[in-house]
């Protein structure tokens, strides 16, 4: 143990001896933690440690409490002390791995998740967590074996089916993805995210009818599911249900005006309908929200010319450059477009 760790734990348990035994304070800490009383939980776990400094349980739960309080340094010290006392506790190893992810240390997290799995091969949580981690860094092939192992142990595991379905859809195995999403929903049909993913898989195998039904069910379960709202809007547009598509895109913008994609999708709908003024308004909103490429900006400029609003667009873009952070990637693109617009 480092000098810093030794001093920290000495401060916890070398003061006045608590009046009650370790188990009393440990159970009290668990109750406080479950009730959301983080500070009281921390206090109780510290008293448990003072009463019995060789019990790893209060250290491990103290780490959880500190992590919830976003004091990651103290959380790490507590987890590491618990592991020093009991090096093979899979739950603590799993928690320390999760903390390592939060700290931006994925390599360390992978080793700790693997240690948790080795310590208890039937403990499902580290399998899920390491799969999620590999998903985040787009290492789908690394994630897949852990998910399949979960399904060997727990064939009805909803999250494993869902994540595996996402991987298969992303790797051009949409028929298999459909099967996994459907299996997840057979175990629990109250899963809006899974219905949304199922809709995406149906769309990717060009089964628009069932894709629409899946997205509609996702929205029924969660009316604020932006992914389902936008994807359903796109399918409505493709199938000629323009009023419904417009309604969904507008509702998506109302829910999350900072999300660029409903603006773009609504603009595309208005272009299709020949309502170029409305399309321009939404393209301008899109431009201000996302890193740009020249194709989108030239498309917007072309519509602005059709509507005799090119001067308005130039003024908006010039104002954007004046007000934007100099590190904003969009500035160079907008500046290049303005220079070309002035010379055209």
C-alpha positions in Angstrom: 0.0 0.0 0.0 1.3 3.5 -0.8 2.0 6.1 1.9 -0.9 8.1 0.6 -3.3 5.1 1.0 -1.9 4.2 4.5 -2.5 7.8 5.7 -6.0 7.9 4.3 -7.1 4.7 5.9 -5.4 5.5 9.2 -7.5 8.7 9.3 -10.6 6.6 8.9 -10.2 4.0 11.6 -7.5 5.2 14.1 -9.6 7.9 15.7 -12.3 7.2 18.4 -13.5 3.6 18.3 -17.1 3.4 17.3 -19.6 2.2 19.9 -21.3 -0.5 17.8 -19.8 -3.4 15.9 -18.8 -3.4 12.3 -21.8 -5.3 11.0 -24.2 -2.8 12.5 -22.5 0.1 10.7 -22.0 -1.9 7.5 -25.8 -2.7 7.4 -26.6 0.9 8.2 -24.4 2.1 5.3 -26.1 -0.3 2.9 -29.5 1.1 4.0 -28.4 4.7 3.6 -26.8 3.9 0.2 -30.0 2.3 -1.0 -32.0 5.3 0.2 -29.7 7.7 -1.7 -28.2 9.2 1.4 -24.6 9.2 0.1 -23.0 11.3 2.9 -24.6 9.2 5.6 -23.6 6.0 3.9 -20.0 7.2 3.7 -20.0 8.0 7.4 -21.5 4.6 8.3 -19.0 2.7 6.2 -16.1 4.6 7.8 -17.4 3.6 11.2 -17.6 0.0 10.1 -14.0 0.2 9.0 -12.9 1.6 12.3 -14.6 -1.3 14.1 -13.1 -3.9 11.8 -10.4 -2.7 9.4 -9.8 -6.2 8.0 -13.4 -6.6 6.6 -13.3 -5.8 2.8 -17.0 -5.2 2.5 -17.3 -1.7 3.9 -14.2 -0.6 1.9 -15.9 -1.9 -1.3 -19.2 -0.2 -0.6 -17.4 3.0 0.6 -15.9 3.0 -2.9 -19.4 2.8 -4.4 -20.5 5.7 -2.3 -17.5 7.8 -3.2 -18.0 7.0 -6.8 -21.7 8.1 -6.6 -20.4 11.3 -4.9 -18.0 11.7 -7.9 -15.0 11.6 -5.7 -13.1 9.2 -7.9 -9.8 9.4 -6.1 -11.2 8.3 -2.8 -13.3 5.7 -4.5 -10.2 4.1 -6.1 -8.4 4.1 -2.7 -11.4 2.3 -1.1 -11.7 -0.3 -3.9 -8.0 -0.9 -3.9 -8.0 -1.5 -0.1 -10.9 -4.0 -0.5 -8.9 -5.8 -3.2 -5.8 -5.8 -1.0 -7.8 -7.6 1.7 -9.6 -9.9 -0.8 -7.9 -10.0 -4.1 -10.4 -12.3 -5.8 -13.7 -10.5 -5.0 -15.4 -10.3 -8.5 -17.8 -7.5 -7.5 -15.0 -5.2 -6.3 -12.9 -6.0 -9.3 -15.9 -5.2 -11.5 -16.5 -1.9 -9.7 -12.9 -0.8 -10.0 -12.9 -1.7 -13.7 -16.0 0.6 -14.1 -14.2 3.4 -12.3 -11.2 2.9 -14.6 -13.6 3.4 -17.6 -14.8 6.6 -16.0 -11.2 7.8 -15.6 -10.5 7.1 -19.3 -8.3 4.0 -18.7 -9.9 1.3 -20.8 -6.8 -0.9 -20.9 -6.8 -1.1 -17.1 -10.6 -1.7 -17.1 -10.2 -4.7 -19.5 -7.7 -6.4 -17.3 -9.9 -5.9 -14.2 -13.0 -7.2 -16.0 -11.0 -10.2 -17.0 -9.9 -10.7 -13.4 -13.5 -10.5 -12.2 -14.5 -13.1 -14.8 -11.6 -15.4 -13.7 -12.5 -15.0 -10.1 -16.2 -16.0 -10.7 -16.9 -17.3 -14.3 -20.6 -17.3 -13.5 -20.8 -13.6 -12.5 -22.5 -12.1 -15.5 -22.0 -8.3 -14.9 -18.3 -8.1 -15.9 -19.1 -10.0 -19.2 -21.7 -7.3 -20.0 -19.5 -4.5 -18.9 -16.5 -5.6 -21.0 -18.8 -6.1 -24.0 -20.2 -2.5 -23.5 -16.6 -1.2 -23.3 -15.6 -2.9 -26.6 -18.8 -1.6 -28.2 -17.8 2.0 -27.2 -14.5 1.6 -29.0 -16.1 -0.2 -32.0 -14.4 -3.4 -31.3 -17.4 -5.5 -32.2 -15.5 -8.7 -32.7 -14.0 -8.4 -29.2 -17.4 -7.8 -27.6 -19.3 -10.7 -29.3 -17.7 -13.7 -27.5 -18.6 -12.3 -24.1 -22.2 -11.8 -25.1 -22.5 -15.3 -26.4 -21.0 -16.6 -23.2 -23.7 -14.7 -21.2 -26.4 -16.4 -23.3 -24.9 -19.8 -22.6 -25.3 -19.1 -18.9 -28.6 -17.1 -19.2 -30.4 -17.7 -22.5 -33.0 -15.1 -21.7 -30.7 -12.2 -20.9 -32.3 -9.2 -22.5 -29.3 -6.9 -22.6 -27.0 -9.5 -24.1 -29.5 -10.3 -26.8 -30.0 -6.5 -27.5 -26.3 -5.7 -27.6 -25.6 -8.8 -29.7 -28.4 -7.8 -32.1 -26.9 -4.3 -32.4 -23.5 -5.8 -33.3 -25.0 -8.1 -35.9 -27.0 -5.3 -37.5 -23.8 -3.2 -37.7 -21.9 -6.0 -39.2 -24.4 -6.8 -42.0 -26.1 -9.7 -40.3 -29.5 -8.1 -39.9 -31.5 -11.3 -40.1 -29.6 -12.6 -37.1 -30.1 -9.3 -35.4 -33.9 -9.5 -35.8 -33.8 -12.9 -34.1 -31.9 -11.5 -31.1 -34.1 -8.5 -30.7 -37.2 -10.7 -30.9 -35.8 -13.0 -28.3 -35.2 -10.1 -26.0 -38.8 -8.9 -26.5 -40.1 -12.4 -25.8 -38.6 -12.1 -22.4 -39.8 -8.6 -21.8 -42.0 -6.8 -24.3 -41.8 -3.5 -22.3 -38.5 -2.4 -24.0 -38.8 0.6 -26.2 -35.1 0.7 -27.1 -35.2 -2.9 -28.2 -38.3 -2.2 -30.4 -36.4 0.7 -31.9 -33.4 -1.5 -32.7 -35.7 -4.2 -34.1 -37.2 -1.5 -36.4 -33.7 -0.6 -37.6 -33.0 -4.2 -38.4 -36.3 -4.7 -40.2 -35.6 -1.5 -42.2 -32.1 -2.8 -43.1 -33.6 -6.0 -44.6 -36.1 -3.8 -46.5 -39.1 -5.0 -44.5 -40.6 -1.5 -44.1 -44.0 -2.7 -42.9 -42.6 -4.5 -39.9 -40.1 -1.7 -39.3 -42.9 0.8 -39.1 -44.7 -1.4 -36.6 -41.6 -1.8 -34.5 -40.9 1.9 -34.4 -44.5 2.7 -33.6 -44.4 0.3 -30.7 -41.1 1.9 -29.4 -42.8 5.3 -29.5 -45.9 4.0 -27.8 -43.7 2.7 -24.9 -41.6 5.9 -24.9 -43.0 8.9 -26.8 -39.7 10.7 -26.4 -37.5 8.1 -28.1 -35.7 10.4 -30.6 -34.2 7.5 -32.5 -37.5 5.8 -33.1 -39.2 9.2 -33.9 -36.7 10.1 -36.6 -36.5 6.6 -38.1 -40.2 6.3 -38.2 -40.4 9.8 -39.8 -38.0 8.7 -42.5 -40.1 5.6 -43.2 -43.3 7.6 -43.3 -41.5 9.9 -45.8 -40.4 6.9 -47.9 -43.9 5.5 -48.0 -45.6 8.7 -48.9 -47.1 9.6 -45.4 -45.7 13.1 -45.6 -48.0 14.7 -43.0 -47.1 12.0 -40.4 -43.4 12.4 -41.2 -43.6 16.2 -40.8 -45.4 15.8 -37.5 -42.7 13.4 -36.1 -39.7 15.6 -37.2 -41.3 18.7 -35.7 -42.0 16.9 -32.5 -38.4 15.6 -32.4 -37.2 19.2 -32.8 -39.5 20.3 -30.0 -38.1 17.6 -27.7 -34.4 18.2 -28.5 -33.8 21.4 -30.6 -30.0 20.8 -30.2 -30.2 17.5 -32.1 -29.3 18.3 -35.7 -30.8 15.3 -37.4 -34.6 16.1 -37.2 -33.7 19.6 -38.7 -32.0 17.9 -41.6 -34.7 15.2 -42.1 -37.4 17.9 -42.1 -35.4 19.9 -44.6 -35.2 16.9 -46.9 -38.9 16.3 -46.6 -39.6 19.9 -47.5 -37.2 19.7 -50.5 -39.2 16.6 -51.6 -42.4 18.6 -51.3 -41.0 21.6 -53.1 -41.3 23.8 -50.0 -37.8 25.3 -50.4 -38.2 28.2 -47.9 -39.1 25.8 -45.1 -36.3 23.5 -46.2 -33.8 26.4 -46.0 -34.8 27.4 -42.5 -34.2 23.8 -41.3 -30.9 23.5 -43.2 -29.6 26.7 -41.6 -30.5 25.2 -38.2 -28.7 22.0 -39.1 -25.6 23.9 -40.2 -25.3 25.7 -36.9 -25.5 22.5 -34.9 -23.0 20.1 -36.6 -19.5 20.0 -38.1 -20.0 20.8 -41.8 -18.8 19.5 -45.1 -18.9 21.6 -48.2 -21.6 19.5 -49.9 -24.2 20.4 -47.3 -23.3 24.0 -47.3 -23.4 24.2 -51.1 -26.8 22.4 -51.1 -28.1 25.0 -48.6 -26.7 27.8 -50.7 -28.4 26.4 -53.8 -31.8 26.4 -52.1 -31.1 29.9 -50.8 -30.5 31.1 -54.3 -33.7 29.5 -55.5 -35.5 31.5 -52.7 -33.6 34.7 -53.3 -32.2 34.4 -49.8 -28.5 34.0 -50.5 -27.7 37.3 -48.9 -29.5 36.2 -45.7 -27.5 33.0 -45.6 -24.2 34.9 -46.1 -25.1 37.2 -43.3 -25.9 34.3 -41.0 -22.7 32.5 -41.8 -20.6 35.7 -41.3 -22.2 36.2 -37.9 -21.5 32.5 -37.1 -17.8 33.1 -37.8 -17.7 36.2 -35.6 -19.4 34.4 -32.7 -17.9 30.9 -32.9 -15.0 29.6 -30.9 -11.9 29.7 -33.1 -11.3 26.0 -32.4 -14.7 25.1 -33.9 -14.2 22.8 -36.9 -17.0 24.5 -38.8 -15.3 27.9 -38.9 -12.8 26.9 -41.7 -15.5 25.3 -43.8 -17.9 28.3 -43.5 -15.0 30.7 -44.2 -14.1 28.8 -47.3 -17.7 28.8 -48.5 -18.1 32.5 -47.9 -14.9 33.3 -49.9 -16.2 31.2 -52.8 -19.7 32.7 -52.6 -18.2 36.2 -52.8 -16.2 35.2 -55.9 -19.2 33.5 -57.7 
